Amino acid sequence: MGKWSALIRFMLLMALAPTHPVIAGTPADAGWNPLNCDVGPVNKTYGSAPWLVYSCHDDRSLTFVSAPGSPAMPFYFVLYVKEGQYRLTGEGTGDKKVTDAALAELQKLSATDVAALIVETKKVKPVPTAVGPYGLKCNIGPANEVLGGVSWHVYACDDGKTIGMTVAPETTALPLYYFFYLIDGHYQLQPPPAPWHDERVTQAGQAALQQLSDTDVVRLMGEAKQAKQSMVVSGNRIHDTIIGSWVYSDKRGDNSLTFDADGTFHGTLSRRGKIVWSYAGTWTVTDDVITYVYARSDPGLVPVGTIDIDTVLNLTENCFTLESVSTELSRVCRAP
C-alpha cells in the first residue's frame, strides 16, 4: 500500500549540501538525519514570491518549496532543529535576488511562528498525487526506456515541461531521480547530489542521459503521458473487480489484503512466514485512486485515522498494479 512521498525525502537529503547560511549555530553537517516532510502544503509568500510550506513528521521541522511559476523556482529551504537551535539550509538555481529576499524573511521566523506554520500544514487534507521537487507533481507515467544499458522509468510532471527519471525497478526506501528542467529554452539535467548514487546507474547510463537532446526529452515526456493514459481504468470497474482477497510481495515482505463489499478492508504483512503487522479500515474508490482510512493497526505502526492512497493500473480480473504516492509499483494478484 502507498507510503508517503519518497520524493520529499529525496529533497531533504539534498539539503546536506547547503548553499545558504543557517539561522543559528554552525552549518548543517553530514550527520543530519533525513526527515519525512509531506504534511501540507500551505501557500505562503516570502521575498515577494510564492512558496509551498510542508511540515515534517518530527513536528519541529519545515520545508519551503518554490511554487510552480515562481521566479525562485527551482529552490527549497529546510528549517530544522539541531543542538537545540533552529537551522536553515537551502539549495536550487532560482533567481538569487528572490531567494536571498526569502532567506532574509525566513531567518526572522520565531519558534512561535514555526509552531503556527506546523499547525497550518496539519489542517491540509492529503491529496492523491505524488509531490515532486520544487512543488511539482511528477506522477504521469511511467514510460519505460533503456539508455546506456540501464532500464529507466520516465515520469512527466504537471507543469507540462519537466520529466523525472529513476532506475527500474524502483525502491521504496529512496528512489533517486534524474530531472530534466527547461531553463532558458533548453533542457538541463539535474542528477541526484554527489553523496548519493544508485549503483545500477553505470557511467554509460549517465553519459546516455547527458547526451539526450531537447527533442529526446520532449519525446520521453509524450511517452510518459501516453503510458499514464493507457493505464487509467474506470473507478466503477475497479470497485467491482477488487472486492476479494489479494496477495503481493514488496521490500517489506509478503502482503495479504482483502477488500470487502461493505467498504472495509483488512490485511497482514508477513516475514519468513510470520505475521508482523495486521491492519484494518475503510476504503473508497474515486476514478483510478483507492483511498484507505486506517481504523486498526497492530502493532501501532500507523496511527488510527491515517489516510493512505494508491493508484490502480493495468487492472484485469485476476491481477493489477498498485502505484503508491512514492511511485513504487507492486503487482497484486488474487489469493489462491
C-alpha positions as CSV (number, residue, x, y, z in Angstrom):
1,M,0.0,0.0,0.0
2,G,1.1,3.5,-0.7
3,K,3.7,5.1,1.6
4,W,4.3,8.8,1.9
5,S,6.2,10.8,-0.7
6,A,9.7,9.4,-1.2
7,L,10.4,12.4,-3.4
8,I,10.1,14.7,-0.4
9,R,12.6,12.6,1.5
10,F,14.9,12.9,-1.6
11,M,14.6,16.7,-1.4
12,L,15.6,16.7,2.2
13,L,18.7,14.5,1.6
14,M,19.8,17.1,-1.0
15,A,19.8,19.7,1.8
16,L,23.0,18.2,3.2
17,A,24.9,20.4,0.8
18,P,23.8,23.8,2.0
19,T,24.1,26.9,-0.1
20,H,22.8,29.4,2.4
21,P,23.9,30.2,6.0
22,V,22.0,28.8,8.9
23,I,19.9,30.8,11.4
24,A,22.0,29.9,14.4
25,G,25.0,27.7,15.2
26,T,27.2,26.1,12.7
27,P,26.2,24.9,9.2
28,A,24.4,21.6,8.8
29,D,26.7,18.7,8.7
30,A,26.6,15.3,7.1
31,G,25.4,13.7,10.3
32,W,22.0,15.4,10.0
33,N,19.3,12.7,9.6
34,P,16.8,13.0,6.6
35,L,13.2,13.6,7.6
36,N,9.9,12.7,6.1
37,C,8.2,16.0,5.2
38,D,5.0,15.5,3.4
39,V,2.4,17.3,5.6
40,G,0.6,20.1,3.8
41,P,1.4,22.2,1.9
42,V,0.1,25.7,2.8
43,N,0.8,28.6,0.5
44,K,2.9,31.4,1.8
45,T,4.8,34.4,0.4
46,Y,8.4,35.1,1.3
47,G,10.6,37.6,-0.5
48,S,7.6,38.6,-2.6
49,A,7.5,35.1,-4.1
50,P,5.1,32.2,-3.5
51,W,6.3,29.2,-1.5
52,L,4.7,25.8,-0.6
53,V,5.3,25.0,3.1
54,Y,5.4,21.4,4.4
55,S,5.9,20.2,7.9
56,C,7.9,17.1,8.9
57,H,7.0,14.1,11.0
58,D,9.2,15.2,13.8
59,D,6.7,18.1,14.5
60,R,9.6,20.6,14.6
61,S,10.9,20.9,11.0
62,L,9.6,22.7,7.9
63,T,10.4,22.7,4.2
64,F,9.8,25.7,2.0
65,V,9.5,24.7,-1.7
66,S,9.3,27.3,-4.5
67,A,5.8,27.2,-6.0
68,P,5.4,26.4,-9.7
69,G,5.9,29.6,-11.8
70,S,7.7,31.4,-9.1
71,P,10.9,33.3,-10.0
72,A,12.5,31.4,-7.1
73,M,11.9,28.1,-8.9
74,P,13.7,25.7,-8.6
75,F,14.7,26.2,-5.0
76,Y,13.8,25.0,-1.5
77,F,14.7,25.7,2.1
78,V,14.8,23.3,5.1
79,L,14.3,24.6,8.6
80,Y,15.2,22.1,11.3
81,V,16.5,21.8,14.9
82,K,20.0,20.7,15.8
83,E,21.5,21.0,19.3
84,G,18.5,23.0,20.5
85,Q,18.7,25.7,17.8
86,Y,16.8,26.3,14.6
87,R,18.9,26.0,11.5
88,L,18.1,26.9,7.9
89,T,19.6,25.5,4.7
90,G,18.7,25.7,1.1
91,E,19.5,24.7,-2.5
92,G,18.4,25.4,-6.0
93,T,19.1,27.5,-9.1
94,G,16.2,30.0,-8.8
95,D,16.6,33.8,-9.1
96,K,19.2,34.6,-6.4
97,K,17.7,38.0,-5.6
98,V,14.4,36.4,-4.9
99,T,15.8,33.5,-2.8
100,D,18.0,35.9,-0.8
101,A,15.0,38.0,0.0
102,A,13.1,34.9,1.1
103,L,16.0,33.8,3.2
104,A,16.1,37.1,5.0
105,E,12.4,36.7,5.9
106,L,12.8,33.1,6.9
107,Q,15.7,33.9,9.2
108,K,13.3,36.1,11.2
109,L,10.8,33.3,12.0
110,S,10.5,32.7,15.7
111,A,9.7,29.4,17.5
112,T,6.1,30.6,17.8
113,D,6.0,31.3,14.0
114,V,7.3,27.8,13.2
115,A,4.8,26.2,15.6
116,A,1.9,28.1,13.9
117,L,3.1,27.0,10.4
118,I,3.2,23.4,11.6
119,V,-0.4,23.6,12.8
120,E,-1.5,25.1,9.5
121,T,0.1,22.3,7.5
122,K,-1.6,19.7,9.6
123,K,-5.0,21.1,8.6
124,V,-4.4,20.4,4.9
125,K,-6.1,17.2,3.7
126,P,-3.8,14.8,1.8
127,V,-4.2,14.6,-1.9
128,P,-3.9,11.5,-4.2
129,T,-0.8,12.7,-6.1
130,A,3.0,12.4,-5.7
131,V,4.6,15.7,-4.8
132,G,8.0,16.1,-6.5
133,P,10.9,18.5,-6.0
134,Y,10.1,22.3,-6.2
135,G,6.4,21.8,-5.8
136,L,5.9,19.8,-9.0
137,K,3.7,16.7,-9.1
138,C,5.6,14.1,-11.1
139,N,3.4,11.1,-11.3
140,I,2.4,10.9,-15.0
141,G,3.6,7.6,-16.4
142,P,5.8,5.7,-16.1
143,A,7.1,5.1,-19.6
144,N,9.9,2.5,-19.9
145,E,13.2,3.5,-21.6
146,V,16.6,1.8,-21.9
147,L,19.5,4.2,-22.2
148,G,23.2,3.3,-21.9
149,G,22.2,-0.3,-20.9
150,V,20.1,1.0,-17.9
151,S,16.4,0.5,-17.7
152,W,14.6,3.7,-16.7
153,H,11.1,4.7,-15.5
154,V,10.2,8.1,-17.0
155,Y,7.6,10.4,-15.3
156,A,6.2,13.7,-16.7
157,C,5.4,16.5,-14.3
158,D,2.3,18.6,-14.1
159,D,4.0,21.7,-15.3
160,G,4.0,20.2,-18.8
161,K,7.7,20.7,-19.3
162,T,9.7,18.7,-16.7
163,I,10.4,15.0,-16.5
164,G,12.0,12.8,-13.8
165,M,13.8,9.5,-14.4
166,T,14.6,6.8,-12.0
167,V,16.1,3.3,-12.4
168,A,13.6,0.5,-12.8
169,P,12.5,-1.3,-10.8
170,E,12.1,1.4,-8.2
171,T,12.8,1.0,-4.5
172,T,10.6,2.2,-1.7
173,A,13.4,3.4,0.6
174,L,14.9,6.1,-1.6
175,P,14.4,6.2,-5.4
176,L,17.0,8.7,-6.8
177,Y,15.7,10.9,-9.6
178,Y,17.4,12.5,-12.5
179,F,15.4,15.6,-13.6
180,F,15.3,17.5,-16.8
181,Y,14.2,21.1,-16.4
182,L,13.5,23.6,-19.2
183,I,15.8,26.6,-18.5
184,D,16.3,29.4,-21.0
185,G,14.7,27.4,-23.7
186,H,16.8,24.2,-23.3
187,Y,16.6,21.2,-21.1
188,Q,19.2,20.8,-18.4
189,L,19.9,17.6,-16.5
190,Q,19.9,17.7,-12.7
191,P,21.2,14.4,-11.2
192,P,21.0,13.4,-7.6
193,P,23.5,15.2,-5.3
194,A,27.0,13.8,-5.3
195,P,26.9,11.8,-2.0
196,W,24.0,9.7,-3.3
197,H,24.3,7.4,-6.3
198,D,22.3,4.4,-7.5
199,E,24.9,1.8,-8.2
200,R,22.7,0.5,-11.0
201,V,23.5,3.7,-13.0
202,T,26.7,2.9,-14.9
203,Q,28.9,5.5,-16.5
204,A,27.4,4.6,-19.8
205,G,23.9,5.2,-18.3
206,Q,24.9,8.7,-17.0
207,A,26.5,9.5,-20.3
208,A,23.4,8.5,-22.2
209,L,21.3,10.9,-20.1
210,Q,23.7,13.7,-20.7
211,Q,23.5,13.2,-24.4
212,L,19.7,13.5,-24.6
213,S,18.6,16.4,-26.8
214,D,15.7,18.7,-26.2
215,T,13.8,16.6,-28.8
216,D,14.6,13.4,-26.9
217,V,13.2,14.9,-23.7
218,V,10.0,16.0,-25.4
219,R,9.6,12.6,-26.8
220,L,10.0,10.9,-23.4
221,M,7.5,13.3,-21.9
222,G,5.0,12.3,-24.5
223,E,5.6,8.6,-24.0
224,A,5.1,9.1,-20.2
225,K,1.8,10.8,-20.8
226,Q,0.6,8.1,-23.1
227,A,1.6,5.4,-20.7
228,K,-0.4,7.0,-17.9
229,Q,-3.4,7.4,-20.1
230,S,-3.3,3.7,-21.2
231,M,-3.1,2.6,-17.5
232,V,-6.1,4.6,-16.2
233,V,-9.3,2.5,-15.7
234,S,-12.8,3.2,-14.7
235,G,-13.5,3.7,-11.0
236,N,-16.6,1.6,-11.1
237,R,-14.8,-1.2,-12.7
238,I,-12.1,-1.0,-10.0
239,H,-14.6,-1.1,-7.2
240,D,-16.4,-4.1,-8.5
241,T,-13.3,-6.0,-9.5
242,I,-11.0,-5.7,-6.5
243,I,-13.6,-6.9,-4.0
244,G,-12.0,-10.1,-2.6
245,S,-8.6,-11.2,-1.3
246,W,-5.2,-10.4,-2.9
247,V,-1.6,-11.1,-2.3
248,Y,1.7,-9.4,-3.3
249,S,5.3,-9.0,-2.2
250,D,7.4,-5.9,-1.8
251,K,10.6,-4.9,0.1
252,R,8.7,-5.0,3.4
253,G,7.7,-8.7,3.0
254,D,4.6,-10.7,1.9
255,N,1.3,-8.9,2.0
256,S,-2.3,-10.2,2.1
257,L,-5.0,-7.6,1.5
258,T,-8.8,-8.1,1.5
259,F,-11.4,-5.6,0.2
260,D,-14.9,-6.3,1.4
261,A,-18.1,-5.2,-0.3
262,D,-19.2,-3.2,2.7
263,G,-16.3,-0.7,2.2
264,T,-13.9,-2.2,4.8
265,F,-10.5,-3.7,4.3
266,H,-8.1,-5.8,6.4
267,G,-4.6,-7.2,5.7
268,T,-1.4,-8.5,7.1
269,L,2.3,-8.2,6.5
270,S,4.4,-11.3,7.0
271,R,8.2,-12.0,7.0
272,R,9.5,-15.6,6.8
273,G,6.0,-16.9,7.3
274,K,5.3,-14.9,10.5
275,I,2.8,-12.1,10.7
276,V,4.5,-8.9,11.9
277,W,1.7,-6.4,11.2
278,S,-2.1,-6.6,10.8
279,Y,-4.4,-3.7,10.0
280,A,-7.9,-2.8,9.0
281,G,-10.0,0.2,8.0
282,T,-12.3,1.6,5.3
283,W,-11.8,2.0,1.6
284,T,-13.3,4.1,-1.3
285,V,-12.5,4.4,-5.0
286,T,-12.5,7.7,-7.0
287,D,-11.6,7.4,-10.6
288,D,-8.4,5.2,-10.5
289,V,-7.5,6.0,-6.9
290,I,-8.1,3.9,-3.8
291,T,-8.2,5.8,-0.5
292,Y,-7.7,3.9,2.7
293,V,-8.5,5.2,6.2
294,Y,-6.9,3.1,9.0
295,A,-9.1,2.0,11.9
296,R,-6.8,-0.5,13.4
297,S,-3.0,-1.2,13.4
298,D,-1.3,-4.0,15.4
299,P,1.3,-3.1,16.3
300,G,0.6,0.6,16.1
301,L,2.8,1.3,13.1
302,V,0.1,3.5,11.6
303,P,-2.0,5.8,13.8
304,V,-5.7,5.3,13.7
305,G,-7.3,7.8,11.2
306,T,-4.2,7.8,8.9
307,I,-5.1,8.2,5.2
308,D,-3.2,6.3,2.6
309,I,-3.6,6.4,-1.2
310,D,-2.8,4.0,-4.1
311,T,-3.4,4.3,-7.9
312,V,-4.7,1.2,-9.7
313,L,-3.1,0.4,-13.0
314,N,-3.4,-2.4,-15.6
315,L,-6.5,-3.9,-14.0
316,T,-7.6,-7.4,-15.0
317,E,-9.9,-9.9,-13.4
318,N,-7.0,-11.6,-11.6
319,C,-4.2,-9.1,-11.2
320,F,-3.5,-5.4,-11.2
321,T,-0.7,-2.9,-10.4
322,L,-0.7,-0.6,-7.3
323,E,1.2,2.6,-7.6
324,S,1.9,4.3,-4.3
325,V,2.3,8.0,-3.8
326,S,6.1,7.4,-3.8
327,T,5.6,5.9,-7.3
328,E,6.5,2.4,-6.1
329,L,4.8,-0.2,-8.3
330,S,3.5,-3.5,-6.8
331,R,2.0,-6.4,-8.8
332,V,-1.1,-7.7,-6.9
333,C,-2.9,-10.9,-7.8
334,R,-5.9,-12.8,-6.4
335,A,-5.2,-15.0,-3.4
336,P,-5.2,-18.7,-4.3
